[in-house]
């Protein structure tokens, strides 16, 4: 569910819980004379996939890096990084 003036983006464990929260948030937009224009931005849906870490590679021990901070494969390791990875959309 998304509510621009409320909690922003939220995930729920059931459609019933999600829809109950959405109905409650929509009611908050009602005032004595009309609806706030942002009520049209309240929306609900089903998330099917999420960006997930893939191909995680842990930083080699310092003794295995050369003087330039590169490993045996020639990959540079930033001193602030403990690992590298890619990201891919995977089904939930």
C-alpha positions, -999 to +999 in steps of 0.1 A: +000+000+000+011+035-007-002+067+011+017+099+002+006+117+034+005+088+058+031+061+063+043+062+027+049+026+014+040-003+035+039-041+032+012-063+048+009-100+055-026-103+041-048-086+016-074-081+044-050-063+066-038-041+037-073-032+026-084-023+061-054+000+065-060+016+031-097+023+040-086+038+073-061+061+056-086+072+030-110+082+057-083+105+072-084+126+040-120+135+045-127+169+060-159+188+065-162+201+029-143+179+006-115+154+000-078+163+000-063+161-035-038+134-024-065+109-017-062+099-053-026+087-048-035+061-021-031+028-039-027-009-031-013-038-050+006-071-048+044-072-049+056-101-069+093-095-071+121-077-052+157-067-060+178-094-043+216-097-038+231-123-061+266-135-069+279-123-035+317-124-033+333-119+001+364-097+004+396-118+004+419-115+034+443-086+032+472-110+027+456-121-006+454-086-020+483-070-039+498-035-032+470-020-053+442-037-034+435-062-062+428-099-057+442-128-078+416-122-105+426-086-108+395-072-092+401-041-071+387-041-035+377-008-020+390-007+016+355+001+028+338-029+011+334-063+028+318-079-002+306-073-038+275-085-055+250-080-082+212-075-079+184-092-097+146-091-095+136-124-080+101-137-072+089-134-036 
